[in-house]
Amino acid sequence: MKKKTNEKTNNLIVKSPFIAAFAIAFGLGFLANGTVSYADESEVISEAAPAEAVQPDAAAVIPEDAAAYEVSQPFTVNKFEAPTTMYTTDRINVREGAGVEYNPIGLFDWGESITVTGVTNNGWYEVSTGDSLGYVLGEYVSAEVPSIPYLFVGDSRTVQLGMAVGSGDKAYVAKVGEGYNWFKNTAMSQINENAGNGTTMVINFGVNDLANASKYINLVNSNIDAWTAQGITVYYAAVTPVGNCSTVSNDQIEKFNSKLQSGLDPRIKWIDGYSYLKNNGFSASDGLHYNRSTYKNLYSYYMSVIGTDV
C-alpha cells in the first residue's frame, strides 16, 4: 500500500539488457544484463495534505471515483476468521469507510498484495493498513494475482518507450537491436511469463529487419489462437517513421507496414503510429530513435486507440 509519503517508488522492470547510451540519453541508470528500475511518475499522497484534501491525480483516474457519488447506508462488516491476502486489479483509493463519500486515506497501486480482514454488506473489503483499518471497493480486488494489464514487446524503440512512460500497470519485453529471431526464440517465452487473461499486448518489431515481414506475419498469426484462448488482446503497432537515417528509409517502412497490415489475422488489431507521427511530427536526433516527448506522445496515441476498442 502507498501510505502518505513524499517518496516515489521505483517499480518498472524491463526484462532485457540495454546499452549505456540509451540510458544516458534519457537520464536513467541501468544494470547491464539485468533488471532496470525507473521512477514511477504516478502521484503519491502528500504527508502534509489533510485526509479530506487527498485526491488522485486527474490524469490517473481512480476507477471507484468514477462511481455515482450517492451516500451509502450505514454498513456492516462480516469479519473473516483470519486475515487473507488478496490483490488489487487497478489503482484504487483506500477510504475511511465503505463508500465513495468517505475520505481517502491512501492508495493501492495495481497488483499490490493487501491484507483483507472482512467484507461489508455493500460490496467493499475491510483491509489492514498497518495500525488501522481502511476500505476498498470489492470490484477491484481479486483472490488471484492479476495479469499485467499492458505488455509492450519490441526492439530499442520499445525499450525507450518504457524509459519515457514508466511502468505501474505495464511491462516490457524488449531488447536493443533485435528483430524476428529474438522475437521468436526469446521474447515468445517471456510473453507467456508476463501475459494472461485481460492483458493487452502491443507488438512493435520490424525496423531492424524490414525484409522479414512474411516471417513476422506467420509467427504472430500462428500464435493468435493460443493468445486469444488465454484472454490476451493483441495489437501490432506499425513501424514508425525515421528522420535523416542512412540505414532505413520511410519508403521501406511503408512497404513493410502495408504487407504486415494486410497479412495479419483480423483478430490482431493494427495501430497506425506511422501516420500519427508523420502527421503530428516527431523528433529523432539520430534519425531512428525519438526524444522522450515523442515517445510519450506515441504512447498516448497507442492508448487512445486501445481505449476506443474497449
Secondary structure as GFF3:
##gff-version 3
##sequence-region A 1 310
A	DSSP	alpha_helix	20	25	.	.	.	ID=ss1
A	DSSP	three_ten_helix	51	53	.	.	.	ID=ss2
A	DSSP	three_ten_helix	63	66	.	.	.	ID=ss3
A	DSSP	beta_strand	77	88	.	.	.	ID=ss4
A	DSSP	beta_strand	92	95	.	.	.	ID=ss5
A	DSSP	beta_strand	104	108	.	.	.	ID=ss6
A	DSSP	beta_strand	113	120	.	.	.	ID=ss7
A	DSSP	beta_strand	124	128	.	.	.	ID=ss8
A	DSSP	beta_strand	133	137	.	.	.	ID=ss9
A	DSSP	three_ten_helix	138	140	.	.	.	ID=ss10
A	DSSP	beta_strand	141	142	.	.	.	ID=ss11
A	DSSP	beta_strand	150	154	.	.	.	ID=ss12
A	DSSP	alpha_helix	156	165	.	.	.	ID=ss13
A	DSSP	beta_strand	170	174	.	.	.	ID=ss14
A	DSSP	alpha_helix	180	182	.	.	.	ID=ss15
A	DSSP	pi_helix	183	187	.	.	.	ID=ss16
A	DSSP	alpha_helix	188	194	.	.	.	ID=ss17
A	DSSP	beta_strand	200	204	.	.	.	ID=ss18
A	DSSP	three_ten_helix	210	212	.	.	.	ID=ss19
A	DSSP	alpha_helix	213	229	.	.	.	ID=ss20
A	DSSP	beta_strand	233	237	.	.	.	ID=ss21
A	DSSP	alpha_helix	250	263	.	.	.	ID=ss22
A	DSSP	beta_strand	269	271	.	.	.	ID=ss23
A	DSSP	alpha_helix	273	280	.	.	.	ID=ss24
A	DSSP	alpha_helix	292	308	.	.	.	ID=ss25
###
